Amino acid sequence: MEVNIELLKEWRDDAKSALKKEIGCLESKHGLLSSYMGVLDAVDELISENDDLREDLERKQSEIDDLSEQLRQAEAENTSLRMQMLSETGDLRQQLVEAQEQSLEVKSKPMEIHNHFESGSTSQVFNDKVNGRFAKGNDKKKKEKKRWKRMVRKVL
């Protein structure tokens, strides 16, 4: 059996060509499947990140609930203190009104001045503002004596 070498060469070239095409198709399919795997890896990362964010969200929501409860308690305490302050303010206003009424009663009473001096006393009583200077009658004599003493000292 003799095989035609030319036919064998042709068949070999066709087979190589077909295999190269098949390799090319498989390589493009490999690239496509690799891309799909990359997408699936990215989805895995997103799912993992989503789980982390969900846990973070639950933790933050728990903190928000705790802070909301603290705020409600603080508001209740604030309201209680405000009511207490209003009550005390009312009491203080009532005390102020009573004090003003007592002050008016005291002011409305006439002032009584009792001056008791012995007979023959030269004391004077002033029931209003006094202007001027209070001086004894002997002030002029004392000044004159002092003046003379100074003059004598200068001479000596």
C-alpha positions, 0 to 999 in steps of 0.5 A, a space after each residue: 500500500 502505497 500512500 500518496 505522500 501529497 495526500 498525507 501532507 494535505 491531510 496533515 495540514 488540514 488536521 493541524 489547521 483544524 486543531 489550531 482552530 479548535 485550540 483557538 476556540 478552546 482558548 477563547 472559551 477558556 478566556 470567556 470562562 475565566 471572565 465568568 469566574 472573575 465575575 463570580 469572584 467579584 460577586 463573592 467579594 460583594 456578598 462578603 462586603 454586604 454581610 460585613 455592612 449588614 453586621 455593621 448596620 445591626 451594630 449601629 442600629 443597636 447603638 441608635 436604639 440605646 442612644 434613643 433610650 438615653 435621650 428619652 430618659 434625659 427628656 423625661 428628667 428634663 421635663 421633671 426638672 422643668 416642672 420642679 423649677 416652675 413650681 419653685 418659681 411659683 413659690 418664689 413669686 408668691 414669696 416675692 408678692 408677700 414680701 412686697 406686700 409686707 414692705 408696703 405695709 412697713 412703708 405705709 406706717 408713719 415713722 415715729 421719732 421719740 426724742 428724750 432730752 433732759 430739761 435745759 438740753 441744747 440738743 437739736 433733732 433733725 428729721 430730714 436731710 441737713 445741709 451745711 456744716 455743724 460747728 460749735 461756737 468755739 471754733 472761731 476762738 480755737 482757730 484764732 489761738 492756733 494762728 497766734 501760736 503759729 505766728 509766735 513759733 515763726 518769730 521765735 
